[in-house]
């Protein structure tokens, strides 16, 4: 899934999701044009497993997104035997 460009406030991306035992959720941040943002690619993300109501997404470079606030970004979400119920941007 890829979102339309959106502008957010807050420093962290949080997800409500559920995966099977073999499933996972990964998220990539992209520029408005669709190009992946360095440090926020699918390969940079620590995959998420389990059943969580409000879990923070993190990449190898960390989880702080405050430098991207106010800029249009797209979210690319890769689900492997998983459901994504909601996402939100929240403060640090």
C-alpha positions in Angstrom: 0.0 0.0 0.0 1.2 3.5 -0.8 -0.5 6.6 0.7 -1.2 9.8 -1.1 1.3 12.5 0.0 0.5 13.8 3.5 2.0 16.4 5.8 2.3 15.4 9.5 3.3 16.8 12.8 4.9 14.8 15.6 8.2 13.0 15.8 7.2 9.3 15.7 5.1 7.0 13.5 2.9 4.6 15.5 1.0 1.6 14.2 -2.0 -0.5 15.3 -1.4 -3.9 13.6 -1.5 -7.7 13.8 0.6 -10.3 12.2 0.6 -14.1 12.0 3.5 -16.0 13.5 5.2 -15.9 10.1 4.0 -12.4 9.1 5.5 -8.9 9.4 4.9 -5.2 8.8 7.4 -2.8 7.3 7.1 0.8 6.4 9.1 3.1 4.0 8.9 6.8 3.9 9.0 8.4 0.5 9.3 11.8 -1.0 6.2 13.2 -2.7 7.5 11.9 -6.0 7.7 8.4 -4.7 11.5 8.1 -4.2 12.5 6.4 -1.0 14.0 8.7 1.7 17.5 7.6 2.7 17.5 6.0 6.1 13.8 5.3 5.9 13.6 2.5 3.3 11.9 -0.9 3.8 15.4 -2.5 4.1 16.3 0.1 6.8 13.3 -0.7 9.0 13.2 -3.2 11.8 10.3 -5.5 10.9 7.4 -5.5 13.3 5.8 -8.7 14.5 2.9 -9.6 16.8 -0.3 -7.8 17.8 0.2 -4.2 18.9 -2.3 -1.3 19.5 0.2 1.5 19.5 3.8 0.5 18.6 6.5 3.0 17.4 8.1 2.3 14.0 11.9 2.4 14.0 14.5 2.3 11.3 18.2 1.6 11.7 18.8 5.3 11.9 16.3 5.6 14.7 12.6 6.5 15.1 12.7 10.3 15.2 10.9 11.9 12.3 10.8 15.5 13.6 13.1 16.7 10.7 10.4 15.6 8.2 7.5 17.5 9.9 5.7 19.8 7.6 7.1 18.2 4.5 4.9 16.1 2.1 5.8 12.4 2.4 4.2 9.1 1.3 4.1 5.9 3.4 4.8 2.6 1.6 3.5 -0.2 3.8 4.6 -3.8 3.1 2.4 -6.4 4.8 3.3 -10.1 4.9 0.4 -12.1 6.3 -0.6 -9.1 8.4 -3.3 -6.5 9.0 -2.8 -2.7 9.5 -5.7 -1.2 11.3 -4.4 2.4 11.9 -1.4 4.6 11.8 -0.7 8.0 13.5 2.1 10.4 14.0 2.7 11.4 17.7 5.1 13.4 19.7 8.4 12.0 20.9 
